[in-house]
Amino acid sequence: MAIRLSWASFFLVAIGVANSAPSKSSYDFGYEHNAYGAHPLTIFKSAEELEVPKLDMVQSSKSCESSLYTFFTPRGGATHEAQATIIDSSGDLIWTSGWNGQQLYNLMVQDYRGEQYLTFWAGNDAVGGHGAGTVFMLDKNYNVFKEVRAANGLDADLHDFRITEAGTALITVYEIVQHDLNEVGKSHAGPVWDCLIQEVDLETGLAVFQWRALDHWHLTDSYRDIGGDGEGTNAYDFFHMNSIDKDARGNYLTSSRYMHSLTYINGKTGEVIWILGGKRNMFRDLSNGLATNIAYQHDARFSSNDTITIFDNGVDDGHPDIAPTRGLRVRLDEKAMTAEVVTEYFNPHKIHGLSQGSFQTLPNGNVILGYGNSAAFTEYANDGEVLCDTHFGPESKFGTGGVQSYRVYKYEWHGYPTTTPSTAIRRNSSRNWNYYVSWNGATEVSKWILQGSENNTSIDEHWKELARTERVGFETAFGLHTSYPKYLRAVAMHSEGHMLGMSTPIDILAVEEELISTESFTFTNGDLSMTQLVMGTGGLFIVGILLRMGISAWNNRPRAYWRLPTKPN
């Protein structure tokens, strides 16, 4: 494993090392100020083609949920290609993949008919701040199980896709319609983006429920000025739906970014039951306005029968500093029509989430917030205490969208890729040649076994074990020795002792011929070579000289300071 680093950046990295302290916080000053570039990457020798974010784990705690993986979709102007990415609690890669060069959003694990699937949206996200694309469901082998589209000939939007216990899916949909614009000062009809909730049967693709915002909201309810929109092909995005949830009563909850509100909808009639926040707020706020003053918010969910969680951006691109970004847990009394804050969650670096963002309550009660167009996610205790804070892009670039992820979630996942493990022979940091192996997406590998044979054969009896080691991290390395046979392969083992897969054999001599033209290709023989002995001795000699120089300098240091006056003149 390596990281990309320019020589010009060593000064910043050195500052970061000097400023680091042995505590729960390990802020890397160099990382956060572009020493590794706008999109720091981790490079694996056995899988150099993968685009894997290098993380700065700014704060950590044993109280963070370590049994789950983290799911996100890094993309942005500084990235090469949008990725769907899974990492473990240590920040090590589990799986990553692009998708035919398309933009990727909303990577999740969802249950459908007793099986777990990876779900994500892929498509064109340059459609007026939303998207036109397809939702993909991948099985445990990372094969496409189902492609899901919106009903009635419309495109699936990127903002939300939620599978229900009934085997249906909730999908956000946007459609341009012609609408009278007189109420917003324009004396004609013009194009407006209407926002739809669709609940779609995943087997038939038919909509079992559909709701339109324009049937229940006025354009004047929006906090977004129409400006030059509503003219020609420029549709007015007055509502901007970004999440849908459905409760046990069969009713729907949707979040509108530009209404600064949540709408609770009757699941049978489509009528509005209540509105929280915005110009048409129906609740009396028991928390001095803090329960209902949401703005540009995302990812509203039912947490319990009377509690809702929200990622409250508070800001957007045009108003970047008007309020703090927070996670928010609100308790509602639907009889008394009151709202009160239960908990607020604030990032220690006071990140302003200008767009996007997510709020997830984990099974252990912790909360994880993803900060959208700022490359960060933070895990909190249920009471709001910051536990773990992680950056996957430099803090100096937060808010620019260079590296971002629409949401960040945590889930359990078991992946069994049908590919073969990837291998390579490369030098390590000590300039010794190693055999490297990794397997993108394989979650169940416990050990790696290195096997060798004089023949490239499929007969297992001809392969003998050369070494074995525990899997620690995405990539595992084996030292190479002169006694090894011509062909090498790696075998992935499950913790219960059975084989999960094996790599394609590598011909060491062929690799040697390929690399020998560029640099010396020498395996170790397990013993200290004369060169290593000389180098080690030379190193000790230099250390001795430096130590002697230091002692001499100390003994000859100026002592004038001992004679400085101890009282003011």
C-alpha positions as CSV (number, residue, x, y, z in Angstrom):
1,M,0.0,0.0,0.0
2,A,1.2,3.5,-0.8
3,I,0.0,7.0,-1.0
4,R,0.5,9.7,-3.6
5,L,2.6,12.5,-2.4
6,S,4.6,15.2,-4.2
7,W,8.0,16.3,-3.0
8,A,6.8,19.8,-2.7
9,S,4.3,18.6,0.0
10,F,6.9,17.1,2.4
11,F,7.1,20.3,4.4
12,L,3.3,20.3,5.2
13,V,3.5,16.6,6.0
14,A,6.4,17.3,8.4
15,I,4.3,19.9,10.1
16,G,1.5,17.5,10.5
17,V,3.7,14.9,12.1
18,A,5.2,17.5,14.5
19,N,1.8,18.7,15.5
20,S,0.3,15.3,16.1
21,A,-0.2,14.3,19.7
22,P,-0.7,10.9,21.3
23,S,-4.4,11.3,22.0
24,K,-7.8,10.5,20.6
25,S,-7.3,13.3,18.1
26,S,-4.7,12.8,15.3
27,Y,-5.3,15.8,13.0
28,D,-2.9,15.6,10.0
29,F,-2.1,19.2,9.2
30,G,-0.5,18.2,5.9
31,Y,-3.4,16.1,4.7
32,E,-5.9,18.9,5.6
33,H,-4.0,21.5,3.7
34,N,-3.5,19.7,0.4
35,A,-0.2,18.0,1.0
36,Y,-1.5,14.9,-0.7
37,G,-3.5,16.9,-3.3
38,A,-7.2,17.7,-3.5
39,H,-8.2,14.0,-3.5
40,P,-5.7,12.0,-1.4
41,L,-5.6,8.4,-2.5
42,T,-4.3,5.1,-1.2
43,I,-2.6,3.0,-3.9
44,F,-2.5,-0.8,-3.6
45,K,0.3,-2.7,-5.4
46,S,-2.0,-5.6,-6.3
47,A,-4.9,-3.3,-7.4
48,E,-3.4,-0.1,-8.7
49,E,-6.5,0.6,-10.8
50,L,-8.7,1.2,-7.8
51,E,-9.5,4.8,-6.8
52,V,-9.5,4.6,-3.0
53,P,-9.7,7.6,-0.7
54,K,-7.0,8.1,1.8
55,L,-8.6,8.9,5.1
56,D,-7.6,11.3,7.9
57,M,-9.2,9.8,11.0
58,V,-9.2,13.0,13.0
59,Q,-10.8,11.6,16.1
60,S,-11.5,8.0,17.2
61,S,-13.1,6.2,20.1
62,K,-13.7,2.6,21.1
63,S,-17.3,3.6,21.6
64,C,-17.8,3.9,17.8
65,E,-19.6,1.0,16.1
66,S,-16.8,-1.2,14.8
67,S,-18.8,-4.2,13.7
68,L,-20.4,-2.4,10.8
69,Y,-18.8,-1.2,7.5
70,T,-19.1,2.4,6.2
71,F,-20.8,3.0,2.8
72,F,-20.3,6.1,0.7
73,T,-20.0,7.3,-2.9
74,P,-16.9,9.6,-3.3
75,R,-17.3,11.8,-6.4
76,G,-16.5,15.4,-7.4
77,G,-14.3,17.6,-9.5
78,A,-11.1,16.4,-7.9
79,T,-11.9,12.7,-8.5
80,H,-11.3,10.6,-11.6
81,E,-14.5,8.7,-11.5
82,A,-17.4,8.4,-9.0
83,Q,-17.1,5.3,-6.8
84,A,-19.3,3.2,-4.7
85,T,-17.1,2.4,-1.7
86,I,-17.2,0.3,1.4
87,I,-14.6,0.5,4.2
88,D,-14.1,-1.1,7.6
89,S,-13.9,0.7,11.0
90,S,-10.1,1.1,10.6
91,G,-10.5,2.8,7.3
92,D,-9.3,-0.2,5.2
93,L,-11.0,-0.8,1.9
94,I,-13.6,-3.6,1.6
95,W,-15.0,-2.9,-1.9
96,T,-15.0,-0.1,-4.4
97,S,-16.3,0.2,-8.0
98,G,-17.2,2.7,-10.6
99,W,-20.2,2.2,-12.8
100,N,-19.6,2.8,-16.5
101,G,-18.5,6.4,-15.8
102,Q,-21.8,7.4,-14.4
103,Q,-22.4,9.5,-11.2
104,L,-23.2,7.4,-8.1
105,Y,-25.4,8.2,-5.1
106,N,-26.9,6.7,-2.1
107,L,-25.0,3.4,-1.5
108,M,-27.0,1.3,1.0
109,V,-27.7,-2.2,2.2
110,Q,-31.4,-3.1,2.0
111,D,-33.4,-6.2,2.6
112,Y,-35.7,-7.6,-0.1
113,R,-37.6,-10.9,0.4
114,G,-35.2,-12.2,3.1
115,E,-31.9,-11.3,1.2
116,Q,-29.5,-8.4,1.5
117,Y,-28.7,-6.3,-1.5
118,L,-26.4,-3.3,-2.2
119,T,-28.5,-0.6,-3.7
120,F,-27.3,2.7,-5.4
121,W,-28.4,5.2,-8.0
122,A,-26.4,5.7,-11.2
123,G,-27.0,8.2,-13.9
124,N,-26.8,11.8,-14.9
125,D,-26.8,14.2,-11.9
126,A,-26.6,17.4,-14.0
127,V,-30.4,17.7,-14.4
128,G,-31.1,20.9,-12.4
129,G,-29.7,19.7,-9.1
130,H,-31.3,16.3,-9.2
131,G,-30.9,13.3,-11.5
132,A,-32.2,11.0,-14.2
133,G,-31.1,7.5,-13.9
134,T,-31.5,3.9,-12.7
135,V,-31.3,2.3,-9.3
136,F,-29.3,-0.9,-9.2
137,M,-29.6,-3.8,-6.8
138,L,-26.5,-6.0,-6.4
139,D,-26.5,-9.4,-4.7
140,K,-23.8,-10.7,-2.4
141,N,-21.7,-11.7,-5.4
142,Y,-21.8,-8.1,-6.7
143,N,-23.9,-9.2,-9.7
144,V,-26.8,-7.1,-10.8
145,F,-30.0,-8.6,-9.4
146,K,-32.4,-5.9,-10.5
147,E,-32.5,-2.6,-12.3
148,V,-35.3,-0.3,-10.9
149,R,-36.8,2.6,-12.8
150,A,-39.6,5.0,-11.9
151,A,-43.1,4.2,-13.1
152,N,-45.2,5.9,-15.8
153,G,-42.3,6.5,-18.1
154,L,-40.4,8.8,-15.7
155,D,-36.8,8.8,-14.6
156,A,-35.7,7.7,-11.2
157,D,-34.2,10.6,-9.3
158,L,-31.0,10.3,-7.3
159,H,-32.3,11.5,-3.9
160,D,-33.9,8.5,-2.4
161,F,-34.7,4.8,-2.9
162,R,-36.1,2.9,0.0
163,I,-37.3,-0.7,-0.1
164,T,-40.4,-1.4,2.2
165,E,-41.3,-4.5,4.1
166,A,-44.1,-5.0,1.5
167,G,-41.6,-5.5,-1.3
168,T,-42.2,-2.1,-2.8
169,A,-39.8,0.8,-3.3
170,L,-40.1,4.5,-2.5
171,I,-38.6,6.6,-5.2
172,T,-38.1,10.4,-5.6
173,V,-39.1,11.6,-9.1
174,Y,-38.9,15.0,-10.8
175,E,-41.0,16.0,-13.8
176,I,-41.2,19.3,-15.7
177,V,-44.8,20.6,-16.1
178,Q,-46.2,23.8,-17.4
179,H,-47.7,25.9,-14.5
180,D,-49.2,29.3,-14.0
181,L,-46.5,31.7,-12.7
182,N,-48.7,34.7,-11.9
183,E,-48.3,34.1,-8.1
184,V,-44.5,34.6,-8.3
185,G,-44.7,37.7,-10.5
186,K,-44.7,36.3,-14.0
187,S,-47.7,36.8,-16.2
188,H,-47.5,33.5,-18.1
189,A,-47.3,29.8,-17.7
190,G,-43.8,28.3,-17.6
191,P,-41.9,25.2,-16.8
192,V,-41.8,24.1,-13.2
193,W,-40.1,21.0,-11.7
194,D,-42.9,19.1,-9.9
195,C,-41.7,16.6,-7.3
196,L,-43.3,13.2,-7.0
197,I,-43.4,10.4,-4.5
198,Q,-43.8,7.1,-6.2
199,E,-44.2,3.8,-4.4
200,V,-43.4,1.1,-7.0
201,D,-44.0,-2.6,-7.0
202,L,-40.5,-4.1,-7.5
203,E,-41.9,-7.1,-9.4
204,T,-44.2,-5.4,-11.8
205,G,-42.7,-1.9,-12.0
206,L,-46.1,-0.4,-11.5
207,A,-46.8,2.5,-9.2
208,V,-49.1,1.6,-6.2
209,F,-49.1,5.2,-4.9
210,Q,-48.1,8.6,-6.4
211,W,-48.2,12.0,-4.9
212,R,-47.3,15.4,-6.5
213,A,-46.1,18.4,-4.6
214,L,-47.8,20.9,-6.9
215,D,-51.2,19.5,-6.0
216,H,-50.6,20.6,-2.3
217,W,-48.1,23.4,-2.3
218,H,-48.1,27.0,-3.7
219,L,-45.0,28.4,-5.5
220,T,-45.1,31.3,-3.0
221,D,-44.5,28.8,-0.1
222,S,-40.9,28.4,-1.4
223,Y,-37.9,30.2,0.0
224,R,-36.2,30.0,-3.5
225,D,-36.7,33.0,-5.7
226,I,-37.8,32.2,-9.2
227,G,-35.2,34.6,-10.8
228,G,-34.8,33.7,-14.5
229,D,-36.4,30.3,-14.1
230,G,-39.8,29.5,-15.6
231,E,-38.6,30.8,-18.9
232,G,-37.8,28.7,-22.0
233,T,-36.3,25.5,-20.9
234,N,-35.2,26.7,-17.5
235,A,-37.7,25.0,-15.1
236,Y,-38.3,26.5,-11.7
237,D,-37.3,24.1,-8.9
238,F,-39.6,25.4,-6.1
239,F,-39.8,22.3,-3.9
240,H,-36.8,20.1,-4.3
241,M,-37.7,16.8,-2.6
242,N,-34.8,14.9,-1.2
243,S,-36.1,12.1,1.1
244,I,-39.1,9.8,1.6
245,D,-40.0,7.6,4.5
246,K,-43.1,5.5,5.3
247,D,-44.3,4.7,8.8
248,A,-46.2,1.8,10.3
249,R,-49.5,3.7,9.8
250,G,-48.9,3.7,6.0
251,N,-48.3,7.4,5.8
252,Y,-45.4,9.2,4.1
253,L,-42.9,11.7,5.3
254,T,-41.0,13.8,2.7
255,S,-38.4,16.6,3.0
256,S,-38.4,19.7,0.8
257,R,-35.2,21.6,0.7
258,Y,-36.6,24.8,-0.6
259,M,-39.7,24.8,1.5
260,H,-37.5,24.4,4.7
261,S,-40.1,21.8,5.8
262,L,-41.2,18.2,6.2
263,T,-44.6,17.1,4.9
264,Y,-46.6,14.2,6.5
265,I,-49.0,12.7,3.9
266,N,-52.0,10.4,4.3
267,G,-51.0,7.1,2.6
268,K,-54.5,6.5,1.3
269,T,-55.8,9.9,0.2
270,G,-52.6,11.8,-0.4
271,E,-53.8,14.7,1.7
272,V,-51.4,16.7,3.9
273,I,-51.7,15.7,7.6
274,W,-49.2,18.2,8.9
275,I,-46.2,20.3,8.0
276,L,-43.1,20.9,10.2
277,G,-41.1,24.0,9.5
278,G,-41.2,26.6,6.7
279,K,-43.9,29.2,6.0
280,R,-46.8,26.7,6.7
281,N,-45.4,25.2,9.9
282,M,-48.2,23.7,12.0
283,F,-46.4,23.0,15.2
284,R,-45.8,25.1,18.4
285,D,-42.1,25.0,19.1
286,L,-41.2,24.2,22.7
287,S,-37.5,24.8,22.1
288,N,-37.4,28.5,21.4
289,G,-37.6,27.9,17.6
290,L,-34.8,25.3,17.4
291,A,-37.2,22.4,16.6
292,T,-38.9,24.1,13.6
293,N,-36.3,26.5,12.1
294,I,-34.9,23.8,9.8
295,A,-33.5,25.0,6.5
296,Y,-32.2,23.3,3.3
297,Q,-32.5,20.0,5.3
298,H,-32.0,16.4,4.1
299,D,-32.7,12.8,5.1
300,A,-35.8,13.1,7.3
301,R,-36.8,9.8,8.9
302,F,-39.1,8.4,11.6
303,S,-37.0,7.3,14.5
304,S,-39.9,6.2,16.6
305,N,-43.7,6.8,16.7
306,D,-43.2,10.4,18.0
307,T,-39.6,11.2,17.0
308,I,-38.1,12.3,13.7
309,T,-34.4,12.7,12.8
310,I,-33.1,15.3,10.3
311,F,-29.8,16.3,8.7
312,D,-30.4,20.1,9.0
313,N,-28.0,21.8,6.6
314,G,-29.1,25.3,7.8
315,V,-27.2,26.7,4.8
316,D,-26.8,26.4,1.1
317,D,-24.5,27.8,-1.6
318,G,-26.2,31.2,-1.6
319,H,-26.3,31.4,2.2
320,P,-23.2,29.7,3.4
321,D,-23.0,31.2,6.9
322,I,-26.5,31.9,8.1
323,A,-26.7,29.0,10.5
324,P,-24.7,26.0,11.9
325,T,-25.2,22.6,10.3
326,R,-26.5,20.0,12.7
327,G,-28.1,16.6,13.1
328,L,-31.4,17.0,14.8
329,R,-33.7,14.7,16.7
330,V,-37.2,16.2,17.3
331,R,-40.1,14.9,19.3
332,L,-43.6,15.6,18.0
333,D,-46.9,15.6,19.9
334,E,-49.5,15.2,17.1
335,K,-52.4,15.8,19.5
336,A,-51.1,19.0,21.1
337,M,-49.2,19.9,17.9
338,T,-46.0,20.7,19.6
339,A,-42.4,20.1,18.6
340,E,-39.3,20.0,20.8
341,V,-35.6,19.3,20.3
342,V,-34.4,16.0,21.9
343,T,-30.8,16.1,20.7
344,E,-28.6,18.3,18.5
345,Y,-25.4,16.9,16.9
346,F,-22.7,19.4,15.9
347,N,-19.4,18.6,14.2
348,P,-16.3,19.7,16.2
349,H,-14.9,21.4,13.1
350,K,-18.1,23.4,12.6
351,I,-18.6,22.1,9.1
352,H,-21.2,23.9,7.0
353,G,-23.0,21.3,4.9
354,L,-23.8,23.5,1.9
355,S,-25.6,20.6,0.1
356,Q,-26.6,17.0,0.6
357,G,-26.0,15.2,3.9
358,S,-27.3,12.2,5.9
359,F,-28.4,11.2,9.3
360,Q,-28.5,7.5,10.4
361,T,-29.3,6.1,13.9
362,L,-27.2,2.9,14.3
363,P,-28.4,-0.3,16.0
364,N,-26.3,0.5,19.1
365,G,-27.9,4.0,19.4
366,N,-25.0,5.9,18.0
367,V,-25.6,8.4,15.2
368,I,-23.6,8.9,12.0
369,L,-23.8,12.1,10.0
370,G,-22.4,12.5,6.5
371,Y,-21.6,16.1,5.5
372,G,-22.5,15.9,1.8
373,N,-20.3,18.2,-0.3
374,S,-17.8,18.4,2.5
375,A,-15.7,15.2,2.5
376,A,-16.4,14.2,6.1
377,F,-18.5,11.9,8.3
378,T,-18.8,11.9,12.1
379,E,-20.1,9.3,14.6
380,Y,-21.8,10.6,17.8
381,A,-23.1,9.0,21.0
382,N,-26.9,9.2,21.2
383,D,-26.6,12.2,23.5
384,G,-24.6,14.2,20.9
385,E,-21.0,13.5,22.2
386,V,-18.5,13.3,19.3
387,L,-16.9,9.9,19.1
388,C,-15.2,9.5,15.7
389,D,-14.6,12.1,13.1
390,T,-13.2,11.1,9.7
391,H,-12.2,13.1,6.6
392,F,-11.9,11.6,3.1
393,G,-10.7,14.9,1.6
394,P,-8.8,18.0,2.8
395,E,-10.7,20.2,5.2
396,S,-9.2,23.2,3.3
397,K,-11.4,22.2,0.4
398,F,-14.7,21.5,2.3
399,G,-17.7,23.1,0.6
400,T,-16.0,23.2,-2.8
401,G,-17.4,19.9,-4.0
402,G,-14.0,18.6,-5.1
403,V,-14.5,15.5,-3.1
404,Q,-18.0,14.7,-1.7
405,S,-20.5,12.0,-1.0
406,Y,-24.3,12.4,-1.1
407,R,-24.7,10.3,2.0
408,V,-22.6,8.2,4.4
409,Y,-24.2,5.1,6.2
410,K,-23.1,2.1,8.2
411,Y,-24.3,-1.5,7.6
412,E,-23.5,-5.1,8.1
413,W,-22.5,-6.7,4.8
414,H,-21.2,-10.1,3.6
415,G,-19.7,-10.1,0.1
416,Y,-18.6,-13.1,-2.0
417,P,-17.1,-11.8,-5.3
418,T,-17.0,-14.2,-8.2
419,T,-13.8,-12.6,-9.4
420,T,-10.3,-14.0,-8.5
421,P,-8.0,-12.4,-6.0
422,S,-5.6,-9.8,-7.5
423,T,-1.8,-10.3,-7.1
424,A,1.4,-8.5,-8.0
425,I,5.1,-8.7,-7.3
426,R,6.5,-5.4,-6.3
427,R,9.1,-3.9,-4.0
428,N,8.1,-2.8,-0.4
429,S,9.3,0.3,1.4
430,S,12.5,-1.5,2.3
431,R,13.2,-2.2,-1.3
432,N,12.6,-6.0,-0.9
433,W,10.5,-7.8,-3.4
434,N,7.1,-9.0,-2.1
435,Y,4.1,-11.0,-3.4
436,Y,1.0,-8.8,-2.8
437,V,-2.6,-10.1,-2.8
438,S,-6.0,-8.5,-2.4
439,W,-9.6,-9.4,-3.3
440,N,-12.0,-6.5,-3.9
441,G,-15.3,-7.1,-2.1
442,A,-14.4,-10.2,-0.2
443,T,-15.5,-9.8,3.4
444,E,-15.0,-13.3,4.7
445,V,-11.2,-13.8,4.2
446,S,-9.5,-14.7,7.4
447,K,-6.1,-16.0,6.2
448,W,-4.0,-16.0,3.0
449,I,-1.9,-19.0,2.1
450,L,1.0,-18.6,-0.4
451,Q,1.5,-21.7,-2.5
452,G,4.1,-22.6,-5.0
453,S,4.7,-25.1,-7.8
454,E,7.2,-25.8,-10.5
455,N,4.4,-26.3,-13.0
456,N,1.4,-24.2,-13.9
457,T,-1.1,-26.9,-13.1
458,S,-4.6,-27.1,-11.8
459,I,-3.8,-30.3,-9.9
460,D,-3.8,-29.2,-6.2
461,E,-1.4,-31.9,-5.2
462,H,1.4,-30.2,-7.2
463,W,1.1,-27.1,-5.1
464,K,2.8,-26.8,-1.8
465,E,2.3,-24.3,1.0
466,L,5.1,-21.8,1.3
467,A,3.7,-19.4,3.9
468,R,0.5,-18.3,5.5
469,T,-0.6,-15.1,7.3
470,E,-3.6,-13.5,8.8
471,R,-5.5,-11.0,6.6
472,V,-4.9,-7.6,8.1
473,G,-6.2,-4.8,5.9
474,F,-7.2,-4.9,2.2
475,E,-3.8,-6.0,0.9
476,T,-1.5,-8.7,2.3
477,A,2.2,-9.1,1.5
478,F,4.5,-12.2,1.5
479,G,8.3,-11.9,1.3
480,L,9.9,-13.7,-1.7
481,H,12.8,-16.1,-1.3
482,T,15.2,-17.6,-3.7
483,S,14.1,-21.1,-2.7
484,Y,10.6,-20.5,-4.0
485,P,9.4,-22.5,-7.0
486,K,8.6,-20.9,-10.4
487,Y,4.9,-20.4,-10.0
488,L,3.1,-18.7,-7.1
489,R,-0.6,-18.4,-6.2
490,A,-2.6,-17.2,-3.2
491,V,-5.4,-19.0,-1.5
492,A,-8.1,-17.2,0.5
493,M,-9.3,-19.0,3.6
494,H,-12.4,-18.6,5.7
495,S,-12.1,-18.5,9.5
496,E,-13.9,-21.9,9.6
497,G,-11.1,-23.4,7.5
498,H,-12.6,-23.8,4.0
499,M,-11.2,-22.2,0.9
500,L,-13.0,-19.1,-0.6
501,G,-11.0,-18.7,-3.7
502,M,-7.5,-18.6,-5.3
503,S,-5.6,-16.3,-7.5
504,T,-4.3,-16.9,-11.0
505,P,-0.7,-18.3,-10.8
506,I,2.1,-15.9,-11.4
507,D,5.3,-17.0,-13.3
508,I,8.1,-15.5,-11.3
509,L,10.6,-15.8,-14.2
510,A,8.2,-14.0,-16.5
511,V,7.8,-11.2,-14.0
512,E,11.6,-11.0,-13.6
513,E,12.1,-10.6,-17.3
514,E,9.5,-7.9,-17.4
515,L,11.0,-5.9,-14.5
516,I,14.7,-6.6,-14.8
517,S,15.1,-3.9,-17.5
518,T,14.1,-1.2,-15.2
519,E,15.6,-2.2,-11.8
520,S,17.5,-5.0,-10.1
521,F,15.3,-7.9,-9.3
522,T,16.6,-9.9,-6.3
523,F,14.7,-12.0,-3.8
524,T,15.9,-12.4,-0.2
525,N,17.1,-15.8,1.0
526,G,15.9,-15.5,4.5
527,D,19.3,-14.5,5.9
528,L,21.1,-11.2,6.3
529,S,23.1,-10.5,3.1
530,M,26.6,-8.9,3.2
531,T,25.0,-5.8,1.7
532,Q,22.4,-5.6,4.4
533,L,25.2,-6.1,7.0
534,V,27.3,-3.4,5.6
535,M,24.4,-1.0,5.3
536,G,23.4,-1.7,8.9
537,T,26.9,-1.2,10.2
538,G,27.2,2.0,8.2
539,G,24.0,3.3,9.7
540,L,25.1,2.6,13.2
541,F,28.4,4.4,12.5
542,I,26.6,7.5,11.2
543,V,24.3,7.5,14.2
544,G,27.3,7.3,16.5
545,I,28.9,10.3,14.8
546,L,25.7,12.3,15.1
547,L,25.4,11.4,18.8
548,R,29.0,12.4,19.5
549,M,28.4,15.7,17.7
550,G,25.3,16.3,19.8
551,I,27.1,15.6,23.1
552,S,29.9,18.0,22.0
553,A,27.5,20.7,21.1
554,W,25.7,20.3,24.5
555,N,29.0,20.5,26.4
556,N,30.0,23.7,24.6
557,R,26.6,25.4,24.7
558,P,26.6,29.1,25.7
559,R,26.0,29.5,29.4
560,A,25.4,33.3,29.5
561,Y,21.7,32.7,30.3
562,W,22.7,31.5,33.7
563,R,23.8,35.0,34.5
564,L,20.6,36.7,33.4
565,P,19.1,38.9,36.1
566,T,16.3,37.3,38.1
567,K,14.6,40.6,38.9
568,P,13.5,43.5,36.6
569,N,16.1,46.2,36.1
